[in-house]
Amino acid sequence: MRLHRNLVLAVIDSLNYIFNDGLYADKVVEKTLKRDTRWGARDRKFIAETIYDCVRWKRLYNEIAGTKDHYTTENLWKIFTVWATLKGIQLPDWKQFTDTPVRRIKGRFDELQSQRVFRESIPDWMDELGKKELGDQWDTELTALNQQAAVVLRTNTLKTNKSNLQKILLEDSIETETVKGCEHALRLSERKSIFRTDAFQNGFFEVQDASSQLVADYLQVTPGMRVVDTCAGAGGKTLHLAALMQNKGQIIALDIYANKLKELKRRAKRAGAHNIEPRHIDSTKVIKKLYNKADRVLIDAPCSGLGVLKRNPGAKWKLQSEFIDTIKETQAEILNNYSKMLKVGGQMVYATCSILPSENELQVEHFLKLHEGFKFISERKILPSVSGFDGFYMALIERVK
């Protein structure tokens, strides 16, 4: 591989925004890729993947480069140099690469493999927490979470079917493959820009990880039901529910963030989903009005997000241990309040994109101890090391009295 100065400068600028200004990696990548319309698919791929690599392996590269967590322009070049050296890329004759200690970089990399916090590039507190909750399994999951995330599409069955979508995408030279155990999912064979395609503009698909697609299915909705999606956000799972319900019945999409519901409205219009009613939770009245009214309730709870680190590696450096304690309290509160929306005989799914038992099965156990009117039916744990996709947890619970 030959390095091109303008592409490397785009990476260095992006890392500056992420490491020094605290911006989110996905937003920075999105903005950077719009910088030069002359960049082809290979250029864009280099920029995006290099930025994500440097964010994912930040602690390891920082340790090898000896940059002591100070991200000056000079130090960002050193981190890039570590990345390029470990990838076996021939360094050009640029002043930033003068006297690069290639052997020392490779030697230091080998030395650090014996310490998990460097080998897997994670903060100490996160490593301690993962080891405490998952034991030896933590090692396996960390390795899986440091892989590059696949791009998975969910076929919008309100407008097309999976085999038809595959054919349409192929006309745009976008190859896909089916995903075992995930009925409406298509995985991109290689990363490509898909948002400019007619298929996307026409609402034939949404980008949604295969594990995430299993959540709406788990709720077992049927056309004509009244369903409440309590933490709808921008509506990935809400839109899936609308498709499963064939646009029949009612989905009430709740969220505490009005701007996310605005995005949901826009996406619903494109998807042709007409049975969604967004409601902003601006007071407790919004929730109380729905007590005992729903056939199904989805609680896609806020969580640590430790199951989705492969697609969101920057979260490793933004998360704080105090946040995990706070979010567990929030989860218990949400379960307590939102479960009251279910009718007797109705069912709900509690889901997170975490792999920590304290946010998942232990949270459900705690809820059931305090609420004897509810019965546990089943649960599903999706581990990144097993599925190859995001880590998720879902529990199906019925209201019996």
C-alpha positions as CSV (number, residue, x, y, z in Angstrom):
1,M,0.0,0.0,0.0
2,R,1.2,3.5,-0.9
3,L,0.4,6.4,1.5
4,H,-1.1,9.5,0.0
5,R,-0.4,12.7,1.9
6,N,-3.9,14.3,1.5
7,L,-5.5,11.1,2.9
8,V,-3.1,10.8,5.8
9,L,-3.7,14.5,6.6
10,A,-7.4,13.9,6.7
11,V,-6.8,11.0,9.2
12,I,-4.6,13.2,11.4
13,D,-7.1,16.1,11.4
14,S,-9.9,13.7,12.3
15,L,-8.0,12.2,15.2
16,N,-7.4,15.7,16.5
17,Y,-11.1,16.3,16.6
18,I,-11.8,13.0,18.3
19,F,-8.9,12.9,20.8
20,N,-8.7,16.6,21.6
21,D,-12.1,18.0,21.0
22,G,-14.1,15.0,22.2
23,L,-16.1,14.6,19.1
24,Y,-17.7,11.2,18.2
25,A,-15.7,9.1,15.8
26,D,-18.7,8.3,13.5
27,K,-19.7,11.9,13.1
28,V,-16.1,12.9,12.4
29,V,-15.7,10.2,9.8
30,E,-19.0,11.1,8.2
31,K,-17.9,14.8,7.9
32,T,-14.3,14.0,6.8
33,L,-15.5,11.8,3.9
34,K,-17.5,14.8,2.5
35,R,-14.3,16.9,2.4
36,D,-13.2,15.9,-1.1
37,T,-15.6,14.7,-3.8
38,R,-12.6,13.4,-5.8
39,W,-11.9,10.6,-3.3
40,G,-12.8,7.2,-4.6
41,A,-14.1,4.2,-2.8
42,R,-10.6,3.0,-1.9
43,D,-9.6,6.4,-0.5
44,R,-12.7,6.7,1.6
45,K,-12.2,3.1,2.9
46,F,-8.6,4.0,3.9
47,I,-9.7,7.1,5.8
48,A,-12.6,5.5,7.6
49,E,-10.8,2.3,8.6
50,T,-7.6,4.0,9.7
51,I,-9.5,6.5,11.9
52,Y,-11.5,3.7,13.5
53,D,-8.3,1.6,14.0
54,C,-6.5,4.4,15.7
55,V,-9.5,5.0,18.0
56,R,-10.0,1.3,18.7
57,W,-6.3,0.8,19.6
58,K,-5.7,4.2,21.1
59,R,-4.3,2.9,24.4
60,L,-2.0,0.3,22.8
61,Y,-0.7,2.8,20.1
62,N,-0.2,5.5,22.7
63,E,1.9,3.2,24.9
64,I,4.0,2.0,21.9
65,A,4.5,5.6,20.7
66,G,5.3,6.9,24.2
67,T,3.0,9.9,23.6
68,K,1.7,9.8,27.3
69,D,-1.9,10.6,26.3
70,H,-0.9,14.0,24.9
71,Y,-2.3,14.4,21.4
72,T,-0.4,17.2,19.8
73,T,-0.1,17.1,16.0
74,E,3.5,15.7,16.4
75,N,2.1,12.9,18.7
76,L,-0.8,12.1,16.4
77,W,1.8,11.6,13.6
78,K,3.7,9.2,15.9
79,I,0.5,7.3,16.6
80,F,-0.2,7.1,12.9
81,T,3.4,5.9,12.4
82,V,2.8,3.1,14.9
83,W,-0.4,2.1,13.0
84,A,1.4,2.1,9.6
85,T,4.4,0.2,10.9
86,L,2.3,-2.6,12.5
87,K,0.3,-2.9,9.2
88,G,3.6,-3.4,7.4
89,I,3.1,-0.3,5.2
90,Q,6.3,1.1,3.6
91,L,6.8,4.6,5.0
92,P,7.5,7.3,2.4
93,D,10.3,9.8,2.6
94,W,8.3,12.4,4.6
95,K,9.8,14.5,7.4
96,Q,7.2,13.1,9.9
97,F,8.7,9.6,9.3
98,T,12.3,10.5,9.7
99,D,14.2,8.1,11.9
100,T,11.1,5.9,12.6
101,P,12.2,3.2,15.0
102,V,10.5,0.3,13.2
103,R,12.2,-2.5,15.2
104,R,11.5,-0.8,18.5
105,I,7.8,-0.4,17.6
106,K,7.4,-4.0,16.6
107,G,9.3,-5.1,19.7
108,R,7.2,-3.0,22.1
109,F,4.0,-4.4,20.5
110,D,5.2,-7.9,21.2
111,E,6.1,-7.0,24.8
112,L,2.7,-5.5,25.5
113,Q,0.8,-8.6,24.4
114,S,1.1,-10.1,27.8
115,Q,-1.0,-7.4,29.4
116,R,-4.7,-7.5,28.5
117,V,-5.4,-3.8,29.0
118,F,-2.8,-3.0,26.3
119,R,-3.4,-6.1,24.1
120,E,-7.1,-5.4,23.9
121,S,-6.6,-1.6,24.4
122,I,-9.1,-0.8,27.1
123,P,-9.2,1.3,30.3
124,D,-8.3,-0.5,33.6
125,W,-11.7,0.0,35.2
126,M,-13.5,-1.6,32.2
127,D,-11.2,-4.5,32.3
128,E,-11.7,-5.1,36.0
129,L,-15.5,-4.8,35.6
130,G,-15.6,-7.2,32.7
131,K,-13.4,-9.8,34.4
132,K,-15.6,-9.5,37.6
133,E,-18.9,-10.0,35.7
134,L,-17.8,-12.4,33.0
135,G,-14.8,-14.2,34.3
136,D,-12.7,-16.0,31.6
137,Q,-15.4,-15.2,29.0
138,W,-14.3,-11.6,29.1
139,D,-11.1,-12.4,27.2
140,T,-13.0,-14.0,24.4
141,E,-15.6,-11.2,24.1
142,L,-12.9,-8.5,24.1
143,T,-11.1,-10.1,21.2
144,A,-14.5,-10.3,19.3
145,L,-15.3,-6.6,20.2
146,N,-12.0,-5.4,18.7
147,Q,-12.9,-6.8,15.2
148,Q,-14.3,-4.5,12.6
149,A,-18.1,-4.4,12.6
150,A,-20.0,-5.8,9.6
151,V,-22.5,-3.6,7.7
152,V,-25.9,-5.2,7.9
153,L,-29.1,-4.1,6.3
154,R,-32.7,-4.9,7.3
155,T,-35.0,-5.4,4.4
156,N,-38.1,-3.2,4.8
157,T,-40.8,-5.7,4.0
158,L,-43.4,-2.9,3.8
159,K,-41.8,-2.1,0.4
160,T,-39.9,-5.1,-0.9
161,N,-38.5,-8.6,0.0
162,K,-35.0,-9.8,0.7
163,S,-34.2,-11.5,-2.6
164,N,-35.6,-8.5,-4.6
165,L,-33.5,-6.1,-2.5
166,Q,-30.4,-8.2,-3.2
167,K,-31.0,-8.0,-7.0
168,I,-31.6,-4.2,-6.8
169,L,-28.4,-3.6,-4.8
170,L,-26.4,-5.8,-7.2
171,E,-27.4,-3.5,-10.0
172,D,-25.5,-0.8,-8.1
173,S,-22.5,-3.3,-7.8
174,I,-23.3,-3.8,-4.1
175,E,-22.9,-7.5,-3.2
176,T,-24.7,-8.9,-0.1
177,E,-25.1,-12.2,1.6
178,T,-27.9,-13.5,3.8
179,V,-27.4,-13.9,7.6
180,K,-28.3,-17.3,9.2
181,G,-31.0,-17.0,11.8
182,C,-31.9,-13.4,10.9
183,E,-34.9,-13.4,8.5
184,H,-34.7,-10.0,6.9
185,A,-30.9,-9.3,7.2
186,L,-28.4,-8.8,4.4
187,R,-24.7,-8.4,5.1
188,L,-22.5,-6.3,2.8
189,S,-19.8,-8.4,1.2
190,E,-17.5,-5.3,1.3
191,R,-18.0,-1.8,2.8
192,K,-19.6,0.5,0.3
193,S,-21.5,3.8,0.3
194,I,-25.1,2.7,0.4
195,F,-26.9,5.9,1.4
196,R,-26.8,7.4,-2.1
197,T,-28.5,4.4,-3.7
198,D,-32.1,4.6,-5.0
199,A,-32.8,1.6,-2.8
200,F,-32.1,3.6,0.3
201,Q,-33.8,6.8,-0.9
202,N,-36.9,4.7,-1.7
203,G,-36.9,3.2,1.8
204,F,-36.2,-0.4,0.8
205,F,-33.8,-1.0,3.7
206,E,-32.4,0.4,7.0
207,V,-28.9,-0.2,8.3
208,Q,-29.3,-2.3,11.4
209,D,-27.0,-4.9,13.0
210,A,-28.2,-8.5,12.8
211,S,-28.4,-8.8,16.6
212,S,-30.5,-5.7,16.9
213,Q,-32.9,-7.1,14.3
214,L,-33.7,-10.0,16.6
215,V,-35.2,-7.7,19.3
216,A,-38.4,-6.7,17.5
217,D,-38.9,-10.4,16.4
218,Y,-38.6,-11.4,20.1
219,L,-41.6,-9.3,21.0
220,Q,-43.9,-11.5,18.9
221,V,-46.2,-8.7,17.6
222,T,-49.1,-9.4,15.2
223,P,-51.0,-6.9,13.0
224,G,-53.7,-4.9,14.8
225,M,-52.0,-4.9,18.2
226,R,-51.3,-1.8,20.3
227,V,-47.5,-1.7,20.9
228,V,-45.5,0.8,22.9
229,D,-41.8,1.3,22.1
230,T,-40.8,3.1,25.3
231,C,-37.2,4.2,24.4
232,A,-37.7,4.6,20.7
233,G,-34.9,7.0,19.9
234,A,-34.5,7.5,16.1
235,G,-36.6,4.4,15.6
236,G,-34.6,1.5,14.3
237,K,-36.6,-1.1,16.1
238,T,-39.8,0.9,15.8
239,L,-39.6,0.7,12.0
240,H,-39.0,-3.0,12.2
241,L,-42.1,-3.4,14.5
242,A,-44.2,-1.5,11.9
243,A,-43.0,-3.9,9.2
244,L,-43.8,-6.9,11.3
245,M,-47.2,-5.5,12.0
246,Q,-47.8,-4.9,8.3
247,N,-48.7,-1.3,9.1
248,K,-51.8,-2.5,11.0
249,G,-52.6,-1.6,14.6
250,Q,-50.8,1.2,16.5
251,I,-47.2,1.7,17.6
252,I,-46.7,4.5,20.2
253,A,-43.1,5.6,20.0
254,L,-41.9,7.3,23.2
255,D,-38.7,9.0,24.0
256,I,-37.3,11.7,26.3
257,Y,-35.5,13.4,23.4
258,A,-37.8,15.3,21.0
259,N,-35.0,15.6,18.3
260,K,-34.7,11.8,18.1
261,L,-38.5,11.5,17.5
262,K,-38.2,14.1,14.8
263,E,-35.6,11.9,13.0
264,L,-38.0,8.9,13.5
265,K,-40.8,10.8,11.7
266,R,-38.5,11.4,8.8
267,R,-37.3,7.8,8.6
268,A,-40.9,6.5,9.0
269,K,-42.0,8.6,6.0
270,R,-39.2,7.1,3.9
271,A,-40.0,3.6,5.0
272,G,-43.8,4.0,4.4
273,A,-44.6,3.1,8.0
274,H,-47.9,4.7,8.8
275,N,-48.9,3.2,12.1
276,I,-46.3,5.0,14.3
277,E,-47.3,7.8,16.6
278,P,-44.3,9.5,18.2
279,R,-44.9,11.0,21.7
280,H,-42.4,13.1,23.5
281,I,-42.0,12.2,27.2
282,D,-42.1,15.7,28.6
283,S,-43.9,14.7,31.8
284,T,-44.9,11.6,33.8
285,K,-48.5,12.1,32.5
286,V,-47.4,10.8,29.1
287,I,-46.6,7.4,30.7
288,K,-49.5,7.3,33.1
289,K,-52.0,7.8,30.3
290,L,-50.8,4.5,28.8
291,Y,-51.1,2.4,32.0
292,N,-52.8,-1.0,31.3
293,K,-53.3,-0.1,27.6
294,A,-50.6,-2.0,25.7
295,D,-50.7,-5.6,24.2
296,R,-46.9,-5.4,23.8
297,V,-44.2,-3.1,25.4
298,L,-40.6,-2.9,24.2
299,I,-38.1,-1.5,26.6
300,D,-34.9,-1.1,24.7
301,A,-33.2,0.3,27.8
302,P,-30.3,2.8,27.9
303,C,-27.2,0.8,28.9
304,S,-23.4,0.8,28.9
305,G,-23.2,-0.2,25.2
306,L,-20.4,-2.7,26.0
307,G,-21.9,-5.1,23.4
308,V,-21.5,-2.7,20.5
309,L,-17.9,-1.6,21.0
310,K,-16.8,-3.0,17.7
311,R,-19.0,-0.4,15.9
312,N,-18.5,2.3,18.5
313,P,-14.9,1.9,19.7
314,G,-14.7,5.5,20.9
315,A,-17.2,4.6,23.7
316,K,-14.3,2.8,25.5
317,W,-12.7,6.2,26.1
318,K,-15.9,8.2,26.9
319,L,-17.5,5.7,29.3
320,Q,-16.9,6.2,33.0
321,S,-17.4,3.6,35.8
322,E,-19.8,6.0,37.6
323,F,-22.0,6.0,34.5
324,I,-22.5,2.2,34.8
325,D,-23.7,2.5,38.4
326,T,-26.1,5.3,37.4
327,I,-27.5,3.5,34.3
328,K,-28.3,0.4,36.3
329,E,-30.5,2.5,38.6
330,T,-32.1,4.1,35.5
331,Q,-32.8,0.6,34.0
332,A,-34.6,-0.5,37.3
333,E,-36.7,2.7,37.3
334,I,-37.6,2.3,33.6
335,L,-38.6,-1.3,34.1
336,N,-40.7,-0.4,37.1
337,N,-42.6,2.5,35.4
338,Y,-42.9,1.3,31.9
339,S,-44.1,-2.2,32.7
340,K,-47.3,-0.7,34.1
341,M,-48.3,0.1,30.5
342,L,-49.0,-3.6,29.8
343,K,-52.5,-5.0,29.9
344,V,-52.9,-8.3,31.9
345,G,-52.0,-11.0,29.4
346,G,-49.7,-8.6,27.5
347,Q,-46.0,-9.2,27.1
348,M,-42.9,-7.1,27.1
349,V,-39.3,-7.4,26.1
350,Y,-36.5,-5.8,28.1
351,A,-33.4,-5.5,25.9
352,T,-29.9,-3.9,26.1
353,C,-26.9,-3.9,23.9
354,S,-24.7,-4.8,26.9
355,I,-23.0,-8.1,27.7
356,L,-22.9,-7.5,31.5
357,P,-25.1,-9.7,33.7
358,S,-25.7,-6.8,36.1
359,E,-27.5,-4.9,33.3
360,N,-29.3,-7.9,31.9
361,E,-30.4,-11.1,33.7
362,L,-29.7,-9.7,37.2
363,Q,-31.8,-6.6,36.4
364,V,-34.7,-8.8,35.2
365,E,-34.3,-11.0,38.4
366,H,-34.5,-7.9,40.6
367,F,-37.6,-6.7,38.7
368,L,-39.4,-10.0,39.1
369,K,-38.7,-10.2,42.8
370,L,-40.4,-6.9,43.3
371,H,-43.3,-7.4,40.9
372,E,-45.3,-10.6,41.5
373,G,-47.8,-9.8,38.8
374,F,-45.2,-10.5,36.1
375,K,-43.9,-13.9,34.9
376,F,-40.5,-14.6,33.2
377,I,-41.0,-16.5,29.9
378,S,-37.6,-16.6,28.2
379,E,-34.3,-14.8,27.5
380,R,-31.7,-14.7,24.8
381,K,-28.1,-13.7,25.2
382,I,-26.2,-12.8,22.1
383,L,-22.4,-12.8,22.5
384,P,-20.2,-11.1,19.9
385,S,-17.7,-14.0,20.1
386,V,-20.5,-16.5,19.1
387,S,-22.6,-14.5,16.7
388,G,-19.9,-12.4,15.0
389,F,-22.3,-9.4,15.4
390,D,-23.2,-7.0,18.3
391,G,-23.7,-8.2,21.9
392,F,-27.4,-8.1,23.0
393,Y,-29.6,-9.3,25.7
394,M,-33.4,-9.7,25.6
395,A,-35.9,-11.1,28.1
396,L,-39.6,-11.8,27.4
397,I,-41.9,-11.2,30.3
398,E,-45.7,-11.5,30.6
399,R,-48.1,-9.6,32.9
400,V,-50.2,-12.2,34.6
401,K,-52.2,-10.1,37.0
